[in-house]
């Protein structure tokens, strides 16, 4: 997708009503400090539209980014923020759950995990939560540039094993620094938005991303 216009159209807080948009949506979920904002900025070729911070827990709202007036990228609040109060965590959780269950235009959920570490309990809970909401998450393994090439295949296998992913689940290694993986994510989004995505194409996308990482 050629990015022409991008804007933050909607900010939805814990007391807000989930908006009924008129455009296809793809959502990005992940634990605090996994690199969601950096990934979104890399995807839309902007340096700071999605606010990044070295302090986890920065995103406490659901943010709808309008892309070319054709779709929304939806940035969900980060989970697993240790310093957040139990009450805050419960509110964020209910907000995410409400969005997943009520959005009429959500095409898929991209679940971000840090490629350097085995998925934690919160990652596993979120993955199962998304599945129970009726979606098959696409896994994006962030911070690829932090690894040596020889380490990548082993880390990908660990993610697949820990999340108990099926062979059909798409996993895309991604680096916000080098933009590796950006094209694969956009190709998948473009097919979803166009309504052309099929089971076979999704599997192919996952195998292509896996093949690319194996040959790094």
N, C-alpha and C positions, 0 to 999 in steps of 0.2 A: 504494500500500500504506500502510495506517495502521500506524505503528510503535508497538507496545505494549511489547515487551520486547526488549532487546538485551544480549548478553554476549559476551565473548571466551572461547570454549569451548576452543579448541585452539591451541597454539603448537608449530609443527613446525620443528625445527632441522636442520642439515645431517646430523646423525647419526641423526635420527628416521626412523621408518617412516611413510610417507604414510598417514594414517588412512583407513579405509573408513567414510564417514559414511552416515547413513540419510536425508539430506535433499538436495534439489537445491542445486547450488553455482554461483555466478557468480564469476569471478576477475578481479582488477584488476592489470594489469601496466603498467610504465612506468619510465622512467629515474629515477635519484635526483633528488629535489627537483622532480619534475614536478607534485606536489600530490595523490598518491594518498591519503594520510591525511586531508588536508583534504576531498577529495571524499567519502570514506567517512563522515566526520563530518557533512558536509552532507546526505548521502543519508539518514542515520539520525537526523537532528536532535539530534546530540550535539555538545558542544563539544570534548571531548578523550578520547573512548573510543579512537579510533585516534591514537596519539601522533604529533604533528607536531614538526618541528624545522627550524631554518634551516640546520642542518648536513646535507648529503646523506649517504645511506648508512645512515640510522637503522634502517630496517626490514631486518633480516638473517635473519628467520624468515618462515615462511608462517603467517599468522594467520587463524584461522577465526572470523568473527563470526556468532553465532547470532541470526537475526532472527525474532522472534515464534515461535520454536521450529518454523519452517516452512521455513527455507532458511539457507544460509551465504553470506556475502560473504567471499571469500578474498583477502587482501591478500598479493601476492607480493613478494619482495625487489626493491628497485630495482636497476636495472642501470646500467652506465656510470659508476660511481663511481670517479673518477680516482685517489683516494688509497687505494683498496683494493688489497691485494696480488694478484698474479696467481693465487696459490693460493686466496684467498678468492673471487675472481671465478669461478674454475672450480668451486668448491664450490657457490656460489649457482646457477650455471648448471645444474649437474647436478641440484640440488634442484628447480628449476623444471621442468626437462625431465621428471624422474621424476613430478612431480605431473601435468603435462599428459598424460603417457602412461598413467598408472595410475588417475586418478580416474574412477570409474564414474558419478558424478553431476554432472559438470561440464557445464553447459548452454551457456555461452559465455564468451569471454574479452574483456574490455574493455581495449583498449590505449590508454593515455593518452599524449598528446603535447602539448607546449606550443604553443598556437596562435600565439604570437608569433614562433616560429622554424621554419625548415624542418626536417623530421625528419633526425636525424643517422644516421650509419652504424649505431649500436647500435639505433636505432628500426627501421631497415630489416631488420636481422638478426632482431630480436625478432618483427617482423610475419611474416616468412617462416618463422620457426621455429614460430610458432603455427599458420600455415596448414599446414605440413608435419605438424604433430601432429594434423591433422584438423578444425580449427576455422576458422570465418570470423570474424576479430576484428571487434568493433564499436569504432570509433575515437572516443575522447572527446578533444576539443580543449580543454584546460584553460586557466585564467587569462584567460578571455574579457573580464573586467572591466578588464584591463590595456590593451586596445585601444580605439581610437576606432571608432565604428560603421562608418565608411567604410572601415576597414582590414580588416574581418572577411571579406568575400567573397574578397578577394585572398589572404589567409592560408589560407583553406580550400582554395582552388584549389591553392596551393603544396603543402599537405599531401597532397592527392589525387594530384598529379603526382609528388611525390617518392617516395611509397609505392607508386605505380602501382596505385592502388585502382581496382577495377571500379566501374561505375556503381551496381551493386547494394550495394556496401559502405556500411553506415550510418556516418555521421559526425555526432556531436552536439557542438556548441559548448557549453561548460560553464563556469560561474563558481561557485566555492565561496562567494564573498562575497555575490553577489546571488541565488544558487540557480537562475539561469537554466540550463535544460537538465535540471534535476533531475526534472521531471515526465516528460520524454521518456525518460530512462533508466529510471525506475521503470515506466512503461508497457510498455517492452520487456521488462524483467525479469518483470513480472507475467504477460505472455503466454508467456514461456519456461517459467516455473514451472508454469503451468497446462497447458502442452503444447499451446497453441493457436497458437503462432507458425508462420507459413507463409512461404514465399519471398516472396509478394506483400506480406504485411504488413511484412516486414523492409524491403523496398524502399520501401514507403509511409512507414515510420518515418524512413528516411534522407531521403526527399524532403521530409517535413514539417519535419525539423530544418534542412535546407538552405534551404527556403523561409523559415523563421523568421529565419535569419541574414541572408538576402538583403534582408529587409524591415526590418532593424534601423535 
